[in-house]
Structure formats: structure tokens, C-alpha cells
Amino acid sequence: MTAPRAGDDGRLPYTVRIPYGGDYNPEQWPQEIQVEDHRLFTLAGIDTLTVGVFSWSLTQTAESDYDFTILDRVLDRAAAEGRQVCLGTGTAALPPWLAKKYPEVNRTDFEGRRHRYGQRHNFCPSSTAYRRLSTALAGRLAERYAAHPALLAWHINNEYGGACYCERCADAFRDWLRARHGTLDALNDAWWTAFWSHRFTDWDEIEPPSALTEHWRGSDHTAFQGITLDYMRFMTDALLGCFTAEKEAIRAHDPDTPVTTNLMGAYRPLDYHRWAPHLDFASWDNYPPLDAPPTRPALGHDLMRGLKGGAPFWLMEQTPSTTACRDVNPLRRPGELRLATWQAIAHGADAALYFQMRAARGASEKYHGAVIGHAGRDDTRVFREVAALGEELRALGPRTLGARTHARTALLFDWDSWWALEISDGPSRLVRYTDVVHAYYQAAREAGADVDVVPVTADLARYDVVIAPVLHLVGADLAARLEEVAGRGGTVLATFLTARSDVHDRAFLTDVPGPLAPLLGIRVDEWDARPENAENPVRFTAVTARARLVFEIVRLCGAEAVARYETDFYAGTPAVTRNRHGAGQAWYVATALDQPGVDHVVRSVLARHDLIGPHAGHRSVETATRVTPDGARLLFLLNHGAQPARLTAHAAGTDLLTGERHDQGAALVLDPRGVAVLRLQ
């Protein structure tokens, strides 16, 4: 059953409270353990199970043989226990019989090796056999379970990713190029193939960029950025085609139940903005390094929320305790699971799910954290924390469901720029896209600003501040839309290596920063790149920051200098500039500032629009605001520190978790890793 919420740019599953549970693999266990699992689920407040994600070899034992006995039993038991199911199509891992019968389904890797059967995420997206059999399975599942009382949502495949370089993908790539470029003349111009005698005269001459063709020293070193950039776009679309094919098969039997797949946040191989229109709702798996700053997972949450125009998303997976895929896998400390879950909800999650419900006995994830460990106990620290959180979410009920973030600050996130920056020869391979993006995001969030992380195509009309870090590629109308932001009184903040090339990764035949030069009021003639340990002080009026990696040499063309380099032959030239444009401003940061330097710039920009939050002085305290469908403002306060945080309530409100009322101006203390959710008056 679904009931789209008013204003949602998507179709969220209809629920009366935050779904709580996660990935469950009952096919790995005998019946008596499954019975015990449901007893434990009840104790933990688990109401939602993701099942069938890796069950293809059980549900289809041969090409013409389907057996749904196990899934029937799983869904029927869930319904009998009053639980709902997010049902996987199971198509992320091939069954052995399929790979043996149709070897074409196995991928060819970047080095040109055709793989044999093994692992998961092991299918070629251009394989006709894979497409035919995966969509047939999805259709069979939908035909059988569309009306099942336990069905809440469809979960297609799992964590799409990787790439294939086989002949089928080469043919599909050529077809994709014909559709994108139209003619070989247009393609040759886009890729600048007059360089190194690469002009193509027949589509069949084009090969996928790989270690056997255009690349050396790995996937980031390419002789032709244009072809590599297009192959990354193609592979995004090829895998998306697998998703949409399964979704269409489901829709033939089930026109209503929402459909999703679990994404992975800032995951470089796939441009999720190209996927967003095809998802009924966004969902993602949050596995940050446990020593990462809290703004890293927050950035992922806001990126996922931005996929569907600000609609709530689902937290599809997180570990209740520890991961198993890294060389070293730290354990969540007491209270960290609760804090991480409330952080997701604060940023727009309308579900909180785990991987995994019961720890696998064997294979590569047997040491991955689970709600229920190998001994099946209900008195472990992890189980008790999961159960306490389940009770808290149950008591909360529907009071956060459908709530949205009304941010006045936007951060532009662009996969094309990410790819182009990191496959570029020069000026520095030490610049990593997400590190720069995170630095500016972190500065805005720690200043107390809510931030929408949006694509370059987003409507910018409602934002006072637009931040564009390392936006390497600029196309079409973006420059004009950014000028509109500043023209009406807003502020645009751009950084080094922005607006260097067009959408084909061809340099603009004009002064840097290309189409943004009139807005920014500067000209960049030269740029210096230095080793990681080389620094250049950058002097503001009151503070000095450190700069590294890239140092653009700026000439003022109407802008004013806000900060200047202090050493090298370009000492005294501008490192940070500000330009008046219409009623607003456009800032440019010409170098990779350290975090205090980024903080100083971002706070200067936010202060102009009164966007510095009242708790910005407490660096360990994260704030986020959501507005419910009935107009209530929810203020989330999260203490990421190891010490109590002593705050002052800036507005009267009632804590939805404790029922305690806090008057404006009253003291408010957050315990270490503590959380408050204030419904403001």
C-alpha cells in the first residue's frame, strides 16, 4: 500500500512510523532459528525486514525452474508476525548455473581479463542473457507477491557498481555514442581527436578506454579525457538500464508498490543524479570509516536527500557494531549507533535499517556486525542498544515522517566534474574532489547552516548562498543561473579549478575561469602546483591560513582581494577574492586552504545572510532542522563529543524523546553522544 505524501518528489512507502530493521537472510538458517529470530525481532522493536537480496540461486535453480517455497515461507511468517518486507529481486549475484550456461554474463575487467564465476556484482550490464533472465525473475516475483500483505517496497539488485569492458559493452558503447554525439565529426570535435592522430572515421574503430587502449598506470591516467569521461557516463547508463528493465518487469504486475535500489552515497563510479528520476524513493547504505568526522556521513545523507528534490530517503543499511570489509574494522562505541541513526533522521531519513539482522556463519561477512550474533543472545551490548533505539523510534511514532529540510544554502555536487578532475593530467593529482567538497560542506554545517547538496541542474531560486567547490566542468546555462543568484542579492562561492572546461572536458578558449569570469571579476593566467608538504601562508585581515597543492595566480578584473599569498614570486597577489555582482556577491578561493581558512571564508559568506547558527560555537554539536507536513519545525541537536555540551535554548520547544519542555534562554545539556529533538513552539 502506498500513499504519496504531499509535496514529495517521489513515492515513499506508506508507514505509520519510521521503519526499523534491516537485511535478513533466513535462507541461511533452519526453521527453529528463524522462529527464534522473530522472537528476538519483537524484543528489539524490529518491524521491517529486507529479504531476498541474494537469493537467485535458491529461487531459480535452472533456467526454467523457479522455486518460491523459501520466500513464501519468509513473507508469510513476516505477515503473521506483523512485520513488513522490503523484497529484493536477488539479481546482484549470479547463480552458478547461469554463468556456466551463458559465459557472456561474466564481466571483462579493466585489464581485459574475462572473469569466470565468482563473488557478486559479477554481471555484464550489456549481456542479453543477464537482462532477459534478471527481468524475468523480477517479473515472476512481482506476479507472485504484489498483493502480499507483508510487501512494503521493492529492492532491485544491490549496490550497483563496477564496470565491464567486453565486446558487448564495446558495441553498446558505440550505440550510446551515436545517440549522444550524432555524427563522427561531432564526436571527434568533442574528444579533440586531432591530438595524437586519433581522428575516427568509422564507429567500429572506437574501443572502450582501458589498460589495453588509452590508459596507463590505472584507471585515472588516460590519454583522452573525453573518451574516458564518456565511458563513465555510458557505464552509469548501462547499469541504470538493468535497473529500469527490472522495474518495468515489476510494474507489469505491481503498479503501486514503491521501487528503489540501495545507493552508496558519494560513490565515484556511478552518477546517481542520472538515476534519480527512475527511483521512486532514494535509499542508501551508510558505511563511513568510523574515525571519519561526523560531517562525512552527513554529506552522504544530504547528497541522497538531494536526489529526489529534498524528499525523505531511507537509510537502507548501516552496521549496528562493526564492518568487515576493511583491513581494520573498529567497533562502534557505546552510544554511537544511536547517534548515527538520529543523525540520519535529522538529515531526512524516514527509515533506519541495518545490515545485518543475524550474523552469517560463513563466508566474507561472518564477522560483519549484526543485531543478533552467532550465539543468538539477547543480552549483548549491541542487542540492548538496538532494542533501546527501537523503543525510542516506536514511541516517536510518525512525528518526523515526511518532514523536509528548508535549507537556504546549496552545495553543487557534480559527478562529471569529479570524474574530469581526477582523470586530468595536471595541475595536481593530489587534489581529490570529495575532500574539497567536504571541506566546504563541513565549514557550512559546523557554522550551523542546513545545506542542500544538489546537482548543477537544480533550481537555485530559493537559495541565498550557493557553494561550487572544484566545479571543473561548466556547461549550458549554469553561469547565467549563478549570475541570477548573485544578481538578486545572494552569494556565490567558487574555488580553484572551477570552470576550466566544458561538458566534453575541453578547455574554454577564453580566460580562466571561463564563463564564470564576469560573475567572479577575476582572471587566472597561471597556476602553480606543489608537493603535499609545501605550504604558502594566505593572509586575511585578521587571520592567516595555510594553502597547499594548487596556487592559482589571480588578476583582479573588478573584484577585490580578501586575502593574499605571502610567499613565492606571486606573494601579494590575491588568493581569495570578492566581487560585487548586482545586489549580491561572488567569492573565489584560488587555492586549497586548510580547514580553518575554509571555515573563515564560509562563515564570512554565511554571516552576510544571517545563516550562522546559534550553536555554532560548539564544534562538537551538530544541528539540523526539518519541517513536518503540518508546518512544525523540528530542531535536532546531536553531541558528537565525549563531554557534555552545555547549550542555551534559542527558542522554546519540547523534546520529543523525553517530553521535557525547554523555554527560550533556558539551559540545555546534551550528554556525550546525546540527542535532543525539539519541536519548536
Secondary structure, 3 states (H helix, E strand, C coil): CECCCCCCCCCCECCCCCCEEEECCHHHCCHHHHHHHHHHHHHHCCCEEEECCCCHHHHEEECCEECCHHHHHHHHHHHHCCCEEEEECCCCCCCHHHHHHCHHHECECCCCCECCCCCCCCECCCCHHHHHHHHHHHHHHHHHHCCCCCEEEEECCCCCCCCCCCHHHHHHHHHHHHHHHCCHHHHHHHHCCCHHHCCCCCHHHCCCCCCCCCECCCCCCECCHHHHHHHHHHHHHHHHHHHHHHHHHHHCCCCCCCEECEECCCCCCCCHHHHHHHCCCCEEECCCCCCCCCHHHHHHHHHHHHHHCCCCEEEEECCCCCCCCCCCCCCCCCCHHHHHHHHHHHCCEEEEEECCCECCCCCCCCCCCCCECCCCCCCCHHHHHHHHHHHHHHHHCCCCCCCECCCCEEEECCHHHHHHHHCCCCCCCCCCHHHHHHHHHHHHHHCCCCEEEECCCCCCCCCCEEEECCCCECCCCHHHHHHHHHHCCCEEEEECCCCCECCCCCECCCCECHHHHHHHCEEEEEEEECCCCCCEEEECCCCEEEEEEEEEEEEECCCEEEEEECCCCCCCCEEEEEEEECCEEEEEECEEECHHHHHHHHHHHHHHCCCCCCCCCCCCEEEEEEECCCCCEEEEEEECCCCCEEEECCCCEEECCCCCEECCCCEEEECCCCEEEEEEC
